[in-house]
Amino acid sequence: MYTGYESDYRGAYSHLIACEVSNGGKVPPAMTTLTIPREKYLVFTGKGELPGVVIQTWGAVWQYFEEQTRDKRAYTVDFERFDQREPSRVEIYIAVK
């Protein structure tokens, strides 16, 4: 998860490793919780070998926002989703205004 953006991708931000827990799940004291806000997200999907597929998919994200002007990043919470049932797939969720 990427959050706490100072400005945009060039500024400081927080990067968290997370896993989904059910509502009301107990979290150890040394850990924190973050609720993904209900926002509009664009989803970029890549399939391939890790870590290359993640790098390639982020490249597609950056290229998309450089080439078009309709969608603007919100810089609230963005996240990568990996599913152990399909380990060669990554989904990158980018919050947009």
Buried (B, 14 or more C-beta within 10 A) or exposed (E): BBBBBEEEBEEEBEEEEEEEEEEEEEEEEEEEEEEBEEEEBBEBEBEBEEEEBBEBBBEEBEEEBEEEEEEEBBBBBBBBEEEEEEEEBBBBBBBBE
